[in-house]
Amino acid sequence: MKFTHIALTLLFIFLGTYSLAQIEKSRWSPMEYQIQNRLFHKGMGYQSFNTQIDIGLGANKKLRLQNKLHLDFGLNLNYGSFKSKAEGTLFISSFKRTNIHYFSHKSVSQLSLEIPLGFQLNLLKLNKNNIHFTAKVTPQIRLFTKHTGTKWDENLTVRETLLSSDERYFETSLLSDIYLRSGLSYSFYKKKLSLGSGVEYSMFGKSIGLYTKVGFSF
């Protein structure tokens, strides 16, 4: 099943990239390279995870749809570290879409691939600089995860890769999370530099927080 998911994901990316490549070059913006950071994400519910570190590197492109409206999409490599306050062995301990039986999470570290897709609307022009509104949905694909916790009062570390796990009582999914975000960005220095920030919600992690990003292009 995981091989099927991977094949469909790669096919979707290839077909989307091929279709977009056929559009005339004048409607494309230069490649922008980004550093992003998630802040203050705090989980809700009994078994919640608080974000310690969540940082990513990536690149994105913009396609002009109308005079002030752009389609914005890219790829990010993201690393996150999360803490849980759950106590005692749980029948099923869950982190986003991963379930481990007879376990209790203490912390999780994860390397992921993110595929943000959304829109950017030019709100205001100040001299030669621009203020934009952005709205994005970001599917997150798990590449490697390390779960640390306890099982019947014994310390245990469970590692999972894109295709497998070393724990017998384990349930997971290729799609780790989907983030929804909206915010503002400011481009300056001949549109080669940009700063952005806003609010973000984790659909599977059930957490809400802030994000920041810095972008640059040549």
C-alpha positions in Angstrom: 0.0 0.0 0.0 2.8 2.4 0.8 4.5 1.8 -2.6 1.1 2.7 -4.2 0.9 5.9 -2.2 4.5 6.8 -3.1 3.9 6.1 -6.8 0.7 8.2 -6.9 2.4 11.1 -5.1 5.4 11.1 -7.5 3.0 10.8 -10.5 1.0 13.7 -9.3 4.1 15.9 -8.8 5.4 14.9 -12.3 2.2 15.6 -14.1 1.7 18.9 -12.2 5.2 20.0 -13.0 4.9 19.0 -16.7 1.6 20.9 -17.1 2.9 24.1 -15.4 6.1 24.0 -17.5 4.1 24.5 -20.7 2.9 28.0 -19.6 4.7 30.9 -21.1 7.9 32.1 -19.3 6.8 35.7 -18.9 4.1 34.7 -16.4 6.7 33.0 -14.1 8.6 34.7 -11.3 12.2 33.9 -10.5 12.9 30.9 -8.2 12.7 32.0 -4.6 14.7 30.2 -1.9 13.2 30.2 1.6 13.9 29.6 5.3 10.8 29.0 7.4 10.2 28.5 11.0 7.1 27.4 13.0 6.6 29.0 16.5 4.3 28.4 19.5 2.5 25.4 18.1 0.7 23.9 21.1 -1.4 20.7 20.8 -4.9 20.4 22.1 -6.4 17.5 24.0 -5.1 15.0 26.5 -2.2 13.6 24.4 -0.8 16.9 23.0 2.5 17.7 21.5 4.2 21.1 21.8 6.7 22.3 19.2 10.3 22.7 20.3 12.0 23.2 16.9 10.3 23.3 13.5 12.5 24.7 10.7 12.7 24.1 7.0 14.6 25.0 3.8 13.0 25.1 0.4 12.2 26.8 -2.9 9.1 28.1 -4.6 7.8 29.5 -7.8 5.0 31.9 -8.5 2.7 31.9 -11.6 0.8 35.1 -12.5 -2.9 34.3 -12.9 -4.1 37.9 -13.0 -2.5 41.3 -12.5 -2.3 41.0 -8.7 -3.0 37.3 -8.1 -0.3 34.6 -8.2 -0.3 30.9 -7.8 2.4 29.9 -5.3 3.9 26.4 -5.0 7.2 24.8 -3.9 9.1 22.1 -2.0 10.5 22.2 1.5 12.7 19.9 3.5 11.6 20.3 7.1 12.9 19.1 10.5 10.7 19.2 13.7 11.2 18.2 17.3 8.1 17.8 19.6 7.4 17.1 23.3 4.5 15.3 24.9 3.2 15.6 28.5 1.3 12.3 28.5 2.1 10.1 31.5 1.8 6.3 31.9 1.6 3.7 29.2 -1.3 4.2 26.8 -3.2 1.5 24.9 -2.5 3.5 21.8 -0.1 6.5 21.8 -0.6 8.7 18.8 1.5 11.4 17.0 -0.4 12.9 14.1 -1.2 9.9 11.9 1.1 7.4 13.6 -0.3 5.0 16.3 2.0 2.9 18.5 0.3 0.3 20.8 1.3 -0.2 24.5 3.4 2.9 24.4 3.5 6.5 25.8 5.2 9.3 23.8 7.7 11.6 25.5 9.2 13.2 22.4 9.3 12.9 18.6 11.8 14.2 16.0 10.9 14.1 12.3 12.3 14.8 8.9 9.7 15.6 6.3 9.1 16.7 2.7 6.5 19.5 2.4 4.6 20.6 -0.8 3.1 24.0 -0.2 0.4 25.2 -2.6 -1.6 28.4 -2.4 -2.2 32.0 -3.6 -0.6 35.3 -3.2 -2.6 38.5 -3.6 -0.8 41.9 -4.0 -2.5 44.2 -1.5 -0.4 47.4 -1.5 2.5 48.9 -3.3 4.9 51.2 -1.4 7.4 52.9 -3.7 8.8 49.8 -5.4 8.0 47.4 -2.6 4.9 45.2 -2.2 2.7 43.9 0.7 1.0 40.6 -0.1 -1.7 38.4 1.4 -0.9 34.7 1.2 -3.0 31.6 1.8 -1.6 28.1 1.5 -2.3 24.4 2.2 0.9 22.3 2.8 0.8 18.5 2.7 3.6 16.9 4.7 5.2 13.6 3.7 7.1 11.8 6.4 10.6 10.7 5.5 12.1 9.6 8.8 10.7 9.8 12.4 12.1 8.9 15.8 9.6 8.3 18.6 10.9 8.3 22.2 8.8 7.1 25.1 8.0 4.3 27.5 6.5 0.8 27.2 5.6 -0.8 30.5 7.9 1.5 32.3 10.8 0.7 30.0 12.4 3.4 27.8 11.9 2.7 24.2 12.9 4.4 20.9 10.9 3.5 17.7 12.3 4.6 14.3 10.3 4.7 11.1 11.4 5.4 7.6 9.4 6.2 4.5 8.6 2.5 4.0 9.0 0.7 7.3 9.2 0.7 11.1 11.1 -1.4 13.6 8.1 -1.7 16.0 5.7 -4.6 15.7 2.5 -2.9 17.0 2.7 0.1 14.7 0.3 2.0 12.4 1.3 4.9 10.2 0.6 6.8 7.0 2.7 8.3 4.3 0.9 11.6 4.7 2.0 12.9 8.1 0.1 16.2 8.3 -1.7 19.0 6.4 -1.0 22.6 7.4 -3.3 25.5 6.6 -1.8 28.9 6.8 -2.6 32.5 6.0 -0.6 35.7 6.6 1.2 38.7 5.1 4.5 39.0 3.3 6.6 42.1 2.3 8.9 42.0 -0.7 11.6 44.6 -1.2 15.1 45.3 -2.7 13.7 45.0 -6.3 11.5 42.1 -5.1 14.6 39.9 -4.4 14.0 39.7 -0.7 10.8 38.9 1.2 9.7 38.6 4.8 6.5 36.8 5.8 4.5 35.8 8.9 1.1 34.6 9.8 -1.1 32.0 11.5 -0.9 28.2 10.8 -3.1 25.2 11.8 -2.0 21.6 11.9 -5.0 19.4 10.8 -3.6 16.1 12.1 -1.4 17.4 15.0 -4.4 19.5 16.2 -2.2 22.5 17.0 -2.3 26.2 16.1 0.7 28.5 16.0 2.7 31.1 14.0 5.0 30.8 11.1 7.8 33.1 9.8 9.8 32.9 6.6 12.6 34.7 4.8 12.9 34.4 1.1 15.5 35.5 -1.5 15.9 35.2 -5.3 18.7 36.0 -7.7 
